[in-house]
Amino acid sequence: MTRFSLRQYLQDNAAWLGAGVLLTFLSSFGQTFFISIFAGNIRAEFGLGHGAWGGLYSLGTTVSAIVMIWAGGLTDVFRVRVLGPAVLAGLAVAAVAMAVNSWLVLLPLVVFLLRLFGQGMSVHLAQVAMARWFIVTRGKALSIASVGYAIGEALLPLAFVAAMAFLDWRWLWVLSAAVVLMGIPVLTRLLRQERTPQSLADAYSATGMQGRHWTRKDALFHPLFWFMAPTILAPSAFITAFFFHQVHLAQVKGWEHIELVALFPIFTGVSLIGMFAAGWALDKWGTARLMPFYQIPIAIGFVIAGMTSSIGGALIAMIFLGLTVGANNTLPSAFWAEFYGTRHIGAIKAMATAFMVLGSAIGPGLTGILIDTGIPLSTQFLWIGGVFILVCLSAKIGITRAMRSF
């Protein structure tokens, strides 16, 4: 798009795009990169070791993935204007619960609420809305909406770590809840006129393969879904594991932790580049050509991370990781809409989101167990690189078979 047309596009769609950005930004308070800031405080407060905290975290995250299968389908029933404030209210309650909870037995429940309303529903709602509201410019809309997540990832950890010097960690969770609550009236105002009301859903629905409106049951009984499931689970599992074990990684590589953390803004910047490049590319070529190949950079990144012993090598690795992570914020959501249609996109993508959340539960636990059994992260990263090549192959086979249905 030219500069003028892009400006016009943003002006014409500012309210709906702004709602997407707001939802993905506020999802930060339920994301691993934010919760992990308080890992030391939580472990000290409840007397937990690394393994016990990781286990509780995985438990809460896994249950949230299961609930997402049902909760995600609500986006096909309720408007974003109705469901969005409810999701944000739930996230605010979860943040307050983390601030006031002093019972170990309730900690998995608190994690479950943070993950369900933050990582799960806030992101899911934003992505489903963009996929449904925009058709010709779906890629651009998904990319722009995902900027909120990137902003949160770049700014919130630094801001809240700095704030720990002045405020108790529990008060920071109260502050988080306040920020989320302030987002509710903003979201309501942005969506005073929702783009696609439920009553007009049929008129605005785009069909998928075979010119059909696929239901979730139809999708689950179609081979393509299962060929594509690894493309959702793998990035979530192993990127989460990468950041979850960042302190250990720095130790075994002989780096200062701050040296590794200093690379995170670069990672976020590259992710933004990958995100917008993927959005532009899918509007031009469609997801079928892109999905089998966009995870090749992350495979290269993990191999480099496994082999390098220098912080410069870590920088190169994170650049490759960031390219795929950015594209991953855009391509899969558009893929489900393109191949299965948009009438039931909420229910179908809820299953995909459940796989994503499940992956974020499996990754840290699996890699942690392998570390405890004596398999170093460097070796695991080489294996993970191979896993992503297999994921690309799976996507290629599934899409090649499915394209015969168009």
PyMOL commands that set and color helices and strands:
alter all, ss='L'
color gray80, all
select helices_A, chain A and resi 3-12+14-30+32-46+50-76+80-100+104-133+138-163+169-190+198-204+209-211+216-220+223-244+246-253+257-261+264-285+287-290+296-307+311-328+331-340+345-372+377-405
alter helices_A, ss='H'
color red, helices_A
deselect
rebuild
show_as cartoon
